[in-house]
Amino acid sequence: MAARDTSKPVPFASAARGVFDLALEGMVWSGRTVVMAGLLALPVVLAIVYRLVLAKYPAARLSPLDLYGRLVVFFYLRFALPLTALFYATALIADEVEGKTLTYLLTRPIRRESILAGKFAAYVVTTLTLALPAVVVTFFTLMTVSGRANLGGAVPDLLRDLGVAALALLAYGALFTLLGVFLKRPVIPGLLFIFVWELFLPSFPGYVPRVTLTAYLRSLVRHRPAQEGVSEIFAQVLTTALCLEVLVGAVVVGLGASAWIFSTREYVMDQ
């Protein structure tokens, strides 16, 4: 077998795979994952409590489908998924800088873009593994309260919700990765973005909600709560095609800008 030419960088795919393996191991066995897993599993606990309460009080005001829709829109899309993306994606490079370990990666014969690609891939695998099973368990716990008769008709909504959740993690992840490579302390700006920008602007009239990600994500949920469904911004303005174009565009732009900044920036490790 011919020896690799050490004067040339390691091929992009091989380097990204190596970084992915290291980053994934670090993410899985971290305190951050324990906290985020607990956060994302809260709707499962609520769904179990709902079943127990409904067993004693069958005449519940909130149907299982309504509760599930509220959990998807108000808990996952508005709160838990953006927060999960924030604490993972901003740390992809920031943790290496803070731990003074980035130098070891940058001195290897690998392209910086492959470092970012491997780390982002590890982020995607980790967050999808945490979030999607929680949504699935919540769905089946709630939708089988009265048996399985209506389950088949609701499964397509579940599959759509899983796709929307994946898009949310990709879009917010790309944005917060950009914050992580651009800012030295990105968490506070990220929190302001989630709890100010993304929380209040979608309620504004006209075209203002179009500058948020959450408006596009919630538009893709077909069984969203009634107060969301009658809103003009969701019912008439934001079509599925537009939502997909904007969200995919946000992922491409966010990752492209992150790769450019990371590949050109000089990092000085504090002693």
Contacts in CASP RR format, 6 or more apart in sequence:
PFRMAT RR
TARGET T0000
AUTHOR 0000-0000-0000
METHOD contacts of the structure
MODEL  1
MAARDTSKPVPFASAARGVFDLALEGMVWSGRTVVMAGLLALPVVLAIVY
RLVLAKYPAARLSPLDLYGRLVVFFYLRFALPLTALFYATALIADEVEGK
TLTYLLTRPIRRESILAGKFAAYVVTTLTLALPAVVVTFFTLMTVSGRAN
LGGAVPDLLRDLGVAALALLAYGALFTLLGVFLKRPVIPGLLFIFVWELF
LPSFPGYVPRVTLTAYLRSLVRHRPAQEGVSEIFAQVLTTALCLEVLVGA
VVVGLGASAWIFSTREYVMDQ
4 10 0 8 1.000
6 109 0 8 1.000
8 109 0 8 1.000
9 15 0 8 1.000
9 109 0 8 1.000
9 110 0 8 1.000
9 111 0 8 1.000
10 108 0 8 1.000
10 109 0 8 1.000
10 110 0 8 1.000
10 114 0 8 1.000
12 111 0 8 1.000
12 113 0 8 1.000
12 114 0 8 1.000
12 117 0 8 1.000
13 114 0 8 1.000
15 108 0 8 1.000
15 110 0 8 1.000
15 111 0 8 1.000
15 114 0 8 1.000
15 115 0 8 1.000
16 114 0 8 1.000
16 115 0 8 1.000
16 117 0 8 1.000
16 118 0 8 1.000
16 121 0 8 1.000
17 118 0 8 1.000
18 118 0 8 1.000
19 105 0 8 1.000
19 110 0 8 1.000
19 114 0 8 1.000
19 115 0 8 1.000
19 117 0 8 1.000
19 118 0 8 1.000
19 119 0 8 1.000
19 122 0 8 1.000
20 118 0 8 1.000
20 119 0 8 1.000
20 121 0 8 1.000
20 122 0 8 1.000
23 92 0 8 1.000
23 118 0 8 1.000
23 119 0 8 1.000
23 122 0 8 1.000
23 123 0 8 1.000
24 122 0 8 1.000
24 125 0 8 1.000
24 126 0 8 1.000
27 33 0 8 1.000
27 88 0 8 1.000
27 122 0 8 1.000
27 123 0 8 1.000
27 126 0 8 1.000
28 126 0 8 1.000
32 87 0 8 1.000
32 88 0 8 1.000
32 91 0 8 1.000
33 126 0 8 1.000
33 130 0 8 1.000
36 84 0 8 1.000
36 87 0 8 1.000
36 88 0 8 1.000
36 127 0 8 1.000
36 130 0 8 1.000
37 130 0 8 1.000
39 80 0 8 1.000
39 83 0 8 1.000
39 84 0 8 1.000
40 76 0 8 1.000
40 80 0 8 1.000
40 84 0 8 1.000
40 130 0 8 1.000
40 131 0 8 1.000
40 134 0 8 1.000
41 134 0 8 1.000
42 75 0 8 1.000
42 80 0 8 1.000
43 71 0 8 1.000
43 75 0 8 1.000
43 76 0 8 1.000
43 134 0 8 1.000
43 135 0 8 1.000
43 138 0 8 1.000
44 134 0 8 1.000
44 137 0 8 1.000
44 138 0 8 1.000
44 141 0 8 1.000
46 67 0 8 1.000
46 71 0 8 1.000
46 138 0 8 1.000
47 67 0 8 1.000
47 68 0 8 1.000
47 71 0 8 1.000
47 137 0 8 1.000
47 138 0 8 1.000
47 141 0 8 1.000
47 142 0 8 1.000
48 141 0 8 1.000
50 60 0 8 1.000
50 64 0 8 1.000
50 67 0 8 1.000
50 142 0 8 1.000
50 145 0 8 1.000
51 141 0 8 1.000
51 142 0 8 1.000
51 145 0 8 1.000
53 60 0 8 1.000
54 60 0 8 1.000
54 145 0 8 1.000
62 70 0 8 1.000
64 142 0 8 1.000
64 143 0 8 1.000
64 145 0 8 1.000
64 146 0 8 1.000
65 142 0 8 1.000
65 143 0 8 1.000
65 154 0 8 1.000
65 223 0 8 1.000
66 225 0 8 1.000
67 142 0 8 1.000
68 138 0 8 1.000
68 139 0 8 1.000
68 142 0 8 1.000
68 143 0 8 1.000
68 223 0 8 1.000
69 221 0 8 1.000
69 223 0 8 1.000
69 224 0 8 1.000
69 225 0 8 1.000
70 225 0 8 1.000
71 138 0 8 1.000
72 135 0 8 1.000
72 161 0 8 1.000
72 164 0 8 1.000
72 221 0 8 1.000
72 223 0 8 1.000
72 224 0 8 1.000
73 218 0 8 1.000
73 221 0 8 1.000
73 224 0 8 1.000
73 225 0 8 1.000
73 228 0 8 1.000
74 225 0 8 1.000
76 131 0 8 1.000
76 135 0 8 1.000
76 165 0 8 1.000
76 168 0 8 1.000
77 164 0 8 1.000
77 165 0 8 1.000
77 168 0 8 1.000
77 214 0 8 1.000
77 217 0 8 1.000
77 218 0 8 1.000
77 221 0 8 1.000
78 198 0 8 1.000
78 199 0 8 1.000
78 214 0 8 1.000
78 218 0 8 1.000
79 194 0 8 1.000
80 131 0 8 1.000
81 131 0 8 1.000
81 165 0 8 1.000
81 168 0 8 1.000
81 169 0 8 1.000
81 172 0 8 1.000
82 168 0 8 1.000
82 172 0 8 1.000
82 194 0 8 1.000
82 198 0 8 1.000
82 214 0 8 1.000
83 194 0 8 1.000
84 127 0 8 1.000
84 130 0 8 1.000
84 131 0 8 1.000
84 169 0 8 1.000
85 127 0 8 1.000
85 168 0 8 1.000
85 169 0 8 1.000
85 172 0 8 1.000
85 173 0 8 1.000
85 175 0 8 1.000
85 176 0 8 1.000
86 172 0 8 1.000
86 176 0 8 1.000
86 187 0 8 1.000
86 190 0 8 1.000
86 191 0 8 1.000
86 194 0 8 1.000
87 187 0 8 1.000
88 123 0 8 1.000
88 126 0 8 1.000
88 127 0 8 1.000
88 173 0 8 1.000
88 176 0 8 1.000
89 120 0 8 1.000
89 123 0 8 1.000
89 172 0 8 1.000
89 173 0 8 1.000
89 174 0 8 1.000
89 175 0 8 1.000
89 176 0 8 1.000
89 177 0 8 1.000
89 179 0 8 1.000
89 180 0 8 1.000
90 176 0 8 1.000
90 177 0 8 1.000
90 179 0 8 1.000
90 180 0 8 1.000
90 186 0 8 1.000
90 187 0 8 1.000
90 190 0 8 1.000
91 180 0 8 1.000
92 116 0 8 1.000
92 119 0 8 1.000
92 120 0 8 1.000
92 123 0 8 1.000
92 177 0 8 1.000
92 180 0 8 1.000
93 102 0 8 1.000
93 116 0 8 1.000
93 119 0 8 1.000
93 177 0 8 1.000
93 180 0 8 1.000
93 181 0 8 1.000
93 262 0 8 1.000
94 180 0 8 1.000
94 184 0 8 1.000
94 186 0 8 1.000
96 102 0 8 1.000
96 105 0 8 1.000
97 184 0 8 1.000
97 267 0 8 1.000
97 269 0 8 1.000
100 269 0 8 1.000
100 270 0 8 1.000
102 267 0 8 1.000
102 269 0 8 1.000
103 267 0 8 1.000
103 269 0 8 1.000
105 115 0 8 1.000
106 112 0 8 1.000
106 115 0 8 1.000
106 267 0 8 1.000
111 263 0 8 1.000
112 259 0 8 1.000
112 262 0 8 1.000
112 263 0 8 1.000
113 259 0 8 1.000
113 262 0 8 1.000
113 263 0 8 1.000
115 262 0 8 1.000
116 177 0 8 1.000
116 181 0 8 1.000
116 255 0 8 1.000
116 258 0 8 1.000
116 259 0 8 1.000
116 262 0 8 1.000
117 259 0 8 1.000
120 173 0 8 1.000
120 174 0 8 1.000
120 177 0 8 1.000
120 255 0 8 1.000
123 173 0 8 1.000
123 177 0 8 1.000
124 169 0 8 1.000
124 170 0 8 1.000
127 169 0 8 1.000
128 166 0 8 1.000
128 169 0 8 1.000
131 165 0 8 1.000
131 169 0 8 1.000
132 162 0 8 1.000
132 165 0 8 1.000
132 166 0 8 1.000
135 158 0 8 1.000
135 161 0 8 1.000
135 162 0 8 1.000
135 165 0 8 1.000
136 158 0 8 1.000
136 162 0 8 1.000
139 154 0 8 1.000
139 158 0 8 1.000
139 161 0 8 1.000
140 151 0 8 1.000
143 150 0 8 1.000
143 151 0 8 1.000
143 154 0 8 1.000
144 151 0 8 1.000
157 222 0 8 1.000
157 223 0 8 1.000
160 220 0 8 1.000
160 221 0 8 1.000
160 222 0 8 1.000
161 221 0 8 1.000
164 217 0 8 1.000
164 220 0 8 1.000
164 221 0 8 1.000
167 217 0 8 1.000
167 220 0 8 1.000
167 244 0 8 1.000
167 247 0 8 1.000
168 213 0 8 1.000
168 217 0 8 1.000
170 247 0 8 1.000
170 251 0 8 1.000
171 213 0 8 1.000
171 217 0 8 1.000
171 247 0 8 1.000
171 250 0 8 1.000
171 251 0 8 1.000
172 213 0 8 1.000
174 250 0 8 1.000
174 251 0 8 1.000
174 252 0 8 1.000
174 253 0 8 1.000
174 254 0 8 1.000
174 255 0 8 1.000
174 258 0 8 1.000
175 193 0 8 1.000
175 213 0 8 1.000
175 250 0 8 1.000
175 254 0 8 1.000
176 186 0 8 1.000
176 190 0 8 1.000
177 254 0 8 1.000
177 255 0 8 1.000
177 258 0 8 1.000
178 254 0 8 1.000
178 255 0 8 1.000
178 257 0 8 1.000
178 258 0 8 1.000
178 261 0 8 1.000
179 186 0 8 1.000
179 189 0 8 1.000
179 190 0 8 1.000
180 186 0 8 1.000
180 258 0 8 1.000
181 258 0 8 1.000
181 261 0 8 1.000
181 262 0 8 1.000
181 265 0 8 1.000
182 258 0 8 1.000
182 261 0 8 1.000
183 189 0 8 1.000
197 212 0 8 1.000
198 212 0 8 1.000
198 213 0 8 1.000
198 214 0 8 1.000
199 214 0 8 1.000
201 208 0 8 1.000
201 209 0 8 1.000
201 211 0 8 1.000
201 212 0 8 1.000
201 215 0 8 1.000
202 209 0 8 1.000
202 212 0 8 1.000
202 214 0 8 1.000
202 215 0 8 1.000
202 218 0 8 1.000
202 233 0 8 1.000
203 209 0 8 1.000
205 232 0 8 1.000
205 233 0 8 1.000
206 232 0 8 1.000
206 233 0 8 1.000
206 237 0 8 1.000
207 237 0 8 1.000
209 215 0 8 1.000
209 233 0 8 1.000
209 238 0 8 1.000
210 237 0 8 1.000
210 238 0 8 1.000
210 246 0 8 1.000
213 247 0 8 1.000
213 250 0 8 1.000
215 233 0 8 1.000
215 234 0 8 1.000
215 238 0 8 1.000
216 238 0 8 1.000
216 242 0 8 1.000
216 243 0 8 1.000
216 246 0 8 1.000
216 247 0 8 1.000
217 243 0 8 1.000
217 247 0 8 1.000
218 224 0 8 1.000
218 228 0 8 1.000
218 234 0 8 1.000
219 233 0 8 1.000
219 234 0 8 1.000
219 238 0 8 1.000
219 239 0 8 1.000
219 240 0 8 1.000
219 243 0 8 1.000
220 240 0 8 1.000
220 243 0 8 1.000
220 244 0 8 1.000
224 234 0 8 1.000
228 234 0 8 1.000
229 235 0 8 1.000
END
